[in-house]
C-alpha cells in the first residue's frame, strides 16, 4: 500500500484535540470561539491536503506518512481510500462552518470543547477500516450529545436507550462474525444484529424517535454535527456491505425505502421547523442507504454521490434555519412569518439548499439522484417509483416551509435581521460548492464510481475468495450502464 507524502491523517485527528485543550476552561467565550474556529479551519486545511495528496497517488487506498499507529493497531487503523477521501474535507467543512456561523448571542452556550473532540473522533472514524476501531469510535461519538443533554437538564432517555441498543447489537453481531471466522456465509443472527444496528443509528422508522428527540432538546448545531456526517451509512459500508448476503442488503434497502417515503410525508405536516428538518434529513439519508444496499455499481455510485450532496445541502439548510432561529427563537410553521424582506440572502440560500437536496437540475445532487433512480429501477420499477415519489414529497415540503417562513405576511421588527458577515461567508462558500458540483459533476462522479466498483469487487472477493476479483468485477459490471453514459465522455 502506498504512503501519503505527509502525515495529513494524523494531523487531522490530533489538531482538534489540541484545540480542545486550548479552549477547555477558557472563560472568555469570544476567545474560545476564535480558537475553536482556528482549529476547525486548520483541520479543514489538513483534510483537503490529504484528499489532494491521495489524488496524486492514483490508487484505491494509502497509508498515512510515518504511520506509527499501524504498528500497534494494524494496517487498517489509519487509512485513506476512495470512499473516505472526499468525506474527510466534507466533515471538517461542516464543523468549520457551524463554528463560524455560531451567533455571538449563543457562543456562551455552544459546547466548543466537545465539538472539537467530536471532530477528532469523526476524523479518526473516517480514516479507520478496522471493524472494532470503527465500532469503538461510533460508541465514543455518542458521548458529546449525551453530555450536552445532561448539562441542559433535558431528558436523555430516548437517546440513551437507542444508542445502547445500537452499540449492543453492533458489538454482539461483530463478535459473532469474528468467532465464526472468515467464510462466505455467516449466521443469520449475526447478520441480523448488524442490520438492526445500522438501521437504528441511521434513524430508520420506527426506531427514529431518538433523532427527533435530539433535535428538540439539544442545540441545533450539536444535532446537525451528530447526524449530517451519516455515521450509520459509514458503518453500513465498512461493516455490513463486505460480508452481508444479498437478502440482508435488500432488507436494509426495503426498510430504508419505507422510511424515505414515510419521513417525506411526515415533513409535509410538521408545524415546528426543527421537526420538519429532522424528517427531511431522515428521508434523504434513507435514500442514501437505498443506493448503498442495492449494491450494483450504478446504484452504489448514486448512493455515494447523494451522500456527499445531502451532507452538503442539508447542512446548509440547517445552518439557515439555525440563523433564523437565532433571530426569532424557535420557528413555527403553523403561520406565515414573512421574513424575506428582512433576510433575502438567507431566504434564497434556504431555497437553493433545499432544492439541491432533492437533486434539482444544476445543483450538486442532480446526477447522484439520477444515478440512484436508474440503479433502483434496475432492481424493480416499483422501487424506482418510490424513490421518485419520496423526492417529490420532499420537494413539496421544502417549498411549503419556504413559503411559511419567508412569505405570506409582513414581519415587523425594530432591529436588523440581515445576515452577518460569517453567515454571508457560509452562504457564498456552500453556494459555490453546490452550483459548482452541479455544473461540473464529472470529477466527483468518476471518483464515486471508482469507489463503488472497488467496494463491490472486494465484497465479491470476500464471499467468493477463490475467484479472481478483477474477473468478477468485469462480470458484474459489463451489463450495467456506466455513469459516463449520463454525463458524456
Secondary structure in CASP SS format (residue, H / E / C, confidence):
PFRMAT SS
TARGET T0000
AUTHOR 0000-0000-0000
METHOD secondary structure of the structure
MODEL  1
X C 1.00
X E 1.00
X E 1.00
X C 1.00
X C 1.00
X C 1.00
X C 1.00
X H 1.00
X H 1.00
X H 1.00
X H 1.00
X H 1.00
X H 1.00
X H 1.00
X H 1.00
X H 1.00
X H 1.00
X H 1.00
X H 1.00
X H 1.00
X H 1.00
X H 1.00
X H 1.00
X C 1.00
X C 1.00
X C 1.00
X C 1.00
X C 1.00
X H 1.00
X H 1.00
X H 1.00
X H 1.00
X H 1.00
X H 1.00
X H 1.00
X H 1.00
X H 1.00
X H 1.00
X H 1.00
X H 1.00
X H 1.00
X H 1.00
X H 1.00
X H 1.00
X H 1.00
X H 1.00
X H 1.00
X H 1.00
X H 1.00
X H 1.00
X H 1.00
X H 1.00
X H 1.00
X H 1.00
X H 1.00
X H 1.00
X H 1.00
X C 1.00
X C 1.00
X C 1.00
X E 1.00
X E 1.00
X E 1.00
X C 1.00
X C 1.00
X C 1.00
X C 1.00
X C 1.00
X C 1.00
X H 1.00
X H 1.00
X H 1.00
X H 1.00
X C 1.00
X C 1.00
X C 1.00
X C 1.00
X C 1.00
X E 1.00
X E 1.00
X E 1.00
X C 1.00
X C 1.00
X C 1.00
X H 1.00
X H 1.00
X H 1.00
X H 1.00
X H 1.00
X H 1.00
X H 1.00
X H 1.00
X H 1.00
X H 1.00
X H 1.00
X H 1.00
X H 1.00
X H 1.00
X H 1.00
X H 1.00
X C 1.00
X C 1.00
X C 1.00
X C 1.00
X C 1.00
X C 1.00
X C 1.00
X C 1.00
X C 1.00
X C 1.00
X C 1.00
X H 1.00
X H 1.00
X H 1.00
X H 1.00
X H 1.00
X H 1.00
X H 1.00
X H 1.00
X H 1.00
X H 1.00
X H 1.00
X H 1.00
X H 1.00
X H 1.00
X H 1.00
X C 1.00
X C 1.00
X C 1.00
X C 1.00
X H 1.00
X H 1.00
X H 1.00
X H 1.00
X H 1.00
X H 1.00
X H 1.00
X H 1.00
X H 1.00
X H 1.00
X H 1.00
X H 1.00
X H 1.00
X H 1.00
X H 1.00
X H 1.00
X H 1.00
X H 1.00
X H 1.00
X H 1.00
X H 1.00
X C 1.00
X C 1.00
X C 1.00
X C 1.00
X C 1.00
X H 1.00
X H 1.00
X H 1.00
X H 1.00
X H 1.00
X H 1.00
X H 1.00
X H 1.00
X H 1.00
X H 1.00
X H 1.00
X H 1.00
X H 1.00
X H 1.00
X H 1.00
X H 1.00
X H 1.00
X H 1.00
X H 1.00
X H 1.00
X H 1.00
X H 1.00
X H 1.00
X H 1.00
X C 1.00
X C 1.00
X C 1.00
X C 1.00
X C 1.00
X C 1.00
X C 1.00
X H 1.00
X H 1.00
X H 1.00
X H 1.00
X H 1.00
X H 1.00
X H 1.00
X H 1.00
X H 1.00
X H 1.00
X H 1.00
X H 1.00
X H 1.00
X H 1.00
X C 1.00
X C 1.00
X C 1.00
X C 1.00
X C 1.00
X C 1.00
X C 1.00
X H 1.00
X H 1.00
X H 1.00
X H 1.00
X H 1.00
X H 1.00
X H 1.00
X H 1.00
X H 1.00
X C 1.00
X C 1.00
X H 1.00
X H 1.00
X H 1.00
X H 1.00
X H 1.00
X H 1.00
X H 1.00
X H 1.00
X C 1.00
X C 1.00
X C 1.00
X H 1.00
X H 1.00
X H 1.00
X H 1.00
X H 1.00
X H 1.00
X H 1.00
X H 1.00
X H 1.00
X H 1.00
X C 1.00
X C 1.00
X C 1.00
X C 1.00
X C 1.00
X H 1.00
X H 1.00
X H 1.00
X H 1.00
X H 1.00
X H 1.00
X H 1.00
X H 1.00
X H 1.00
X H 1.00
X H 1.00
X H 1.00
X H 1.00
X H 1.00
X H 1.00
X H 1.00
X H 1.00
X H 1.00
X H 1.00
X H 1.00
X H 1.00
X H 1.00
X H 1.00
X C 1.00
X C 1.00
X C 1.00
X E 1.00
X H 1.00
X H 1.00
X H 1.00
X H 1.00
X H 1.00
X H 1.00
X H 1.00
X H 1.00
X H 1.00
X H 1.00
X H 1.00
X H 1.00
X H 1.00
X H 1.00
X H 1.00
X H 1.00
X H 1.00
X H 1.00
X H 1.00
X H 1.00
X H 1.00
X H 1.00
X C 1.00
X C 1.00
X H 1.00
X H 1.00
X H 1.00
X H 1.00
X H 1.00
X H 1.00
X H 1.00
X H 1.00
X H 1.00
X H 1.00
X H 1.00
X H 1.00
X H 1.00
X H 1.00
X H 1.00
X H 1.00
X H 1.00
X H 1.00
X H 1.00
X H 1.00
X H 1.00
X H 1.00
X H 1.00
X H 1.00
X H 1.00
X H 1.00
X H 1.00
X H 1.00
X H 1.00
X H 1.00
X H 1.00
X H 1.00
X C 1.00
X C 1.00
X C 1.00
X E 1.00
X C 1.00
X C 1.00
X C 1.00
X C 1.00
X C 1.00
X C 1.00
X C 1.00
X C 1.00
X C 1.00
X C 1.00
X C 1.00
X H 1.00
X H 1.00
X H 1.00
X H 1.00
X H 1.00
X H 1.00
X H 1.00
X H 1.00
X H 1.00
X H 1.00
X H 1.00
X H 1.00
X H 1.00
X H 1.00
X C 1.00
X C 1.00
X C 1.00
X C 1.00
X C 1.00
X C 1.00
X C 1.00
X C 1.00
X H 1.00
X H 1.00
X H 1.00
X H 1.00
X H 1.00
X H 1.00
X H 1.00
X H 1.00
X H 1.00
X H 1.00
X H 1.00
X H 1.00
X H 1.00
X H 1.00
X C 1.00
X H 1.00
X H 1.00
X H 1.00
X H 1.00
X H 1.00
X H 1.00
X H 1.00
X H 1.00
X H 1.00
X H 1.00
X H 1.00
X H 1.00
X H 1.00
X H 1.00
X H 1.00
X H 1.00
X H 1.00
X H 1.00
X H 1.00
X H 1.00
X H 1.00
X H 1.00
X H 1.00
X H 1.00
X H 1.00
X H 1.00
X C 1.00
X C 1.00
X C 1.00
X C 1.00
X C 1.00
X C 1.00
X C 1.00
X C 1.00
X C 1.00
X C 1.00
X C 1.00
X C 1.00
X C 1.00
X C 1.00
X H 1.00
X H 1.00
X H 1.00
X H 1.00
X H 1.00
X H 1.00
X H 1.00
X H 1.00
X H 1.00
X H 1.00
X H 1.00
X H 1.00
X H 1.00
X H 1.00
X H 1.00
X H 1.00
X H 1.00
X H 1.00
X H 1.00
X C 1.00
X C 1.00
X H 1.00
X H 1.00
X H 1.00
X H 1.00
X H 1.00
X H 1.00
X H 1.00
X H 1.00
X H 1.00
X H 1.00
X H 1.00
X H 1.00
X H 1.00
X H 1.00
X H 1.00
X H 1.00
X H 1.00
X H 1.00
X H 1.00
X H 1.00
X H 1.00
X H 1.00
X C 1.00
X C 1.00
X C 1.00
X C 1.00
X C 1.00
X H 1.00
X H 1.00
X H 1.00
X H 1.00
X H 1.00
X H 1.00
X H 1.00
X H 1.00
X H 1.00
X C 1.00
X C 1.00
X C 1.00
X C 1.00
X C 1.00
X C 1.00
X H 1.00
X H 1.00
X H 1.00
X H 1.00
X C 1.00
X C 1.00
END
